[in-house]
């Protein structure tokens, strides 16, 4: 009995130690270079797209904020309705937090016009000052998906004609990627929300 109790105590101590050892700050994800002793992290490059209100959205739109990015198309018959629900959950969770924004890139710019995106945003009851639905040059959108470590491409064999990822991506105010989640998995999105809160607490002094 004493041995059994000792084993339980040891496991409890190890669990506590593991929790204590978890880093408070989210890592910066992606490849990095080292130049003259400085670490150069992967960053999201300059971009310029047009949102549902015909406004230009650039990197400067998110200066001093964190944002969650994803790739979708309105007529998607598979994962997009699921990821939209989870993005809406994030939107609602941080609705009163001005430091959190969302950026949804349409990968079907031919059909997802500004007007179509406006109707889509309205149907989601989105606060469009917080959640931007953007369209633009198709090649520019597909190229920047690579920078987000996501997938966006035309594929006639894929449902709806596009191959894309359901990944949601967390980007900090310095354009660094800090976390991912599977946008079709509500439990993983709950974990992701905690990562957002963690980033706000450690780098933006927000409890």
ABEGO torsion letter per residue (X at the ends): XAAAAAAAAAAAAAAAAAAAABBABBBBBEBBBBBGGBBBBBBBBBBBBBBAAGBBBBAAAABGBBBBBBBBBAABABAAAAAAAAAAAAAAAAAABAABBBBBBBABAAABBAAAAAAAAAAAGBBAAABBBBBEBAAAAAAAAAAAGBBBBBBAABBGGBBBBABBBBBBAAGBBABBBBAABAAAAAAAAAAAAAAAAAAAGBX
